[in-house]
Amino acid sequence: MERDKDAERDSIKTIKGDAHDALDEAKQRVLAGGEKMKRAAMGDEMPLGDRIASHVKETGHEFKAEVDKTKRDLRDKEG
């Protein structure tokens, strides 16, 4: 009986963790897309330094999104 409760608790924790990480991943991907769109919209009007900073932000958001995806994948493999 105790084992069933542990499995249920672990399942709930997994679902909560997956949902949290999926939302974080989506948020980061939207932010990365926003940076890309900002550069596309401004085009040559955007100073080089701002374009570089925007690209770095985009890369950072993509990296964070991949971290969240990896956390979900690892959690799925454990279960």
DOVOLUM-408982 format. One line per field, with one value per residue: residue in three letters; z, y, x of N, C-alpha, C in turn; residue number from 0. Coordinates in steps of 0.02 Angstrom, whole numbers. Example, Ala and Ser with C-alpha at 12.3 -4.5 7.8 and 13.67 -1.06 7.14 Angstrom:
2
resn	[ala  ser]
n_up	[390  354]
n_north	[-284  -112]
n_east	[660  642]
ca_up	[390  357]
ca_north	[-225  -53]
ca_east	[615  684]
c_up	[390  394]
c_north	[-165  2]
c_east	[660  645]
resi	[0  1]
This chain:
79
resn	[met  glu  arg  asp  lys  asp  ala  glu  arg  asp  ser  ile  lys  thr  ile  lys  gly  asp  ala  his  asp  ala  leu  asp  glu  ala  lys  gln  arg  val  leu  ala  gly  gly  glu  lys  met  lys  arg  ala  ala  met  gly  asp  glu  met  pro  leu  gly  asp  arg  ile  ala  ser  his  val  lys  glu  thr  gly  his  glu  phe  lys  ala  glu  val  asp  lys  thr  lys  arg  asp  leu  arg  asp  lys  glu  gly]
n_up	[0  40  -57  -170  -139  -142  -278  -336  -284  -340  -474  -481  -446  -558  -662  -625  -629  -764  -827  -779  -830  -966  -987  -953  -1053  -1169  -1145  -1151  -1284  -1351  -1311  -1372  -1506  -1514  -1503  -1622  -1715  -1685  -1730  -1867  -1900  -1877  -1955  -2053  -1984  -1853  -1738  -1747  -1625  -1548  -1623  -1606  -1466  -1459  -1530  -1445  -1333  -1390  -1414  -1282  -1230  -1310  -1266  -1131  -1152  -1209  -1100  -1012  -1088  -1091  -955  -940  -1027  -963  -843  -891  -935  -815  -755]
n_north	[-60  62  79  106  233  305  292  357  487  517  516  625  728  719  753  885  943  923  1000  1128  1145  1136  1250  1348  1322  1355  1491  1541  1512  1594  1719  1715  1710  1835  1920  1889  1931  2066  2108  2080  2166  2294  2295  2365  2483  2458  2477  2405  2357  2341  2243  2137  2119  2084  1964  1887  1883  1811  1688  1652  1635  1528  1430  1417  1367  1243  1182  1169  1080  969  937  890  780  699  673  598  484  431  391]
n_east	[41  95  190  113  66  186  220  113  131  256  219  131  220  303  217  184  313  346  246  279  409  381  303  397  492  417  395  526  558  468  515  641  603  544  654  718  622  620  745  729  624  676  787  917  916  939  1068  1233  1287  1170  1106  1194  1184  1049  1051  1129  1044  938  1002  1031  900  857  947  908  780  809  871  762  685  770  771  640  645  741  675  569  636  680  564]
ca_up	[0  45  -122  -215  -123  -167  -351  -352  -268  -391  -536  -475  -450  -627  -702  -607  -655  -837  -845  -763  -878  -1033  -989  -955  -1120  -1216  -1132  -1176  -1357  -1372  -1302  -1424  -1568  -1510  -1519  -1694  -1751  -1675  -1777  -1935  -1910  -1877  -2011  -2051  -1938  -1787  -1734  -1743  -1555  -1527  -1658  -1572  -1401  -1471  -1549  -1383  -1294  -1423  -1401  -1211  -1222  -1341  -1221  -1073  -1175  -1217  -1032  -988  -1127  -1067  -888  -951  -1057  -911  -796  -925  -937  -747  -737]
ca_north	[0  119  84  138  305  333  295  410  550  528  531  693  771  717  792  955  963  925  1058  1188  1150  1148  1321  1386  1314  1394  1562  1558  1510  1655  1775  1709  1730  1908  1952  1879  1974  2135  2121  2079  2225  2354  2289  2404  2540  2437  2482  2341  2336  2318  2179  2086  2107  2048  1896  1854  1870  1756  1627  1636  1609  1462  1386  1403  1324  1175  1156  1147  1021  915  916  848  716  659  652  545  423  404  362]
ca_east	[0  141  224  65  65  248  215  65  163  307  184  106  279  327  170  194  378  341  206  318  464  352  285  460  521  377  408  593  556  433  561  692  570  534  718  730  575  641  800  702  583  718  834  979  909  963  1141  1268  1291  1104  1094  1234  1153  986  1068  1152  984  903  1039  1020  832  855  984  865  725  837  882  697  666  813  747  581  666  773  623  531  677  683  499]
c_up	[0  -22  -173  -202  -148  -243  -372  -340  -320  -458  -536  -480  -522  -671  -689  -636  -731  -860  -835  -815  -949  -1040  -992  -1024  -1171  -1208  -1161  -1253  -1385  -1366  -1356  -1491  -1571  -1528  -1594  -1735  -1744  -1723  -1849  -1949  -1917  -1935  -2001  -2005  -1869  -1786  -1724  -1672  -1529  -1560  -1623  -1504  -1408  -1489  -1488  -1339  -1324  -1408  -1328  -1199  -1252  -1296  -1161  -1092  -1182  -1149  -1004  -1024  -1103  -999  -895  -978  -1006  -861  -826  -926  -868  -730  -776]
c_north	[63  132  119  213  338  341  350  479  567  547  603  743  775  760  867  982  970  987  1123  1198  1164  1222  1365  1382  1357  1469  1582  1558  1571  1715  1774  1731  1805  1945  1947  1925  2048  2153  2125  2143  2288  2354  2329  2465  2523  2441  2412  2314  2309  2251  2123  2068  2068  1975  1856  1837  1811  1690  1604  1606  1539  1410  1367  1357  1252  1143  1130  1084  960  890  872  780  671  631  594  479  391  366  300]
c_east	[43  175  179  63  128  246  168  95  216  275  159  164  304  282  179  260  377  302  245  373  438  333  347  492  484  391  476  594  520  479  616  664  559  598  732  685  595  697  776  663  625  768  898  976  936  1039  1172  1271  1225  1087  1132  1203  1088  1000  1091  1092  945  936  1030  951  827  891  940  807  750  850  816  674  706  791  686  600  699  723  582  570  682  620  485]
resi	[0  1  2  3  4  5  6  7  8  9  10  11  12  13  14  15  16  17  18  19  20  21  22  23  24  25  26  27  28  29  30  31  32  33  34  35  36  37  38  39  40  41  42  43  44  45  46  47  48  49  50  51  52  53  54  55  56  57  58  59  60  61  62  63  64  65  66  67  68  69  70  71  72  73  74  75  76  77  78]
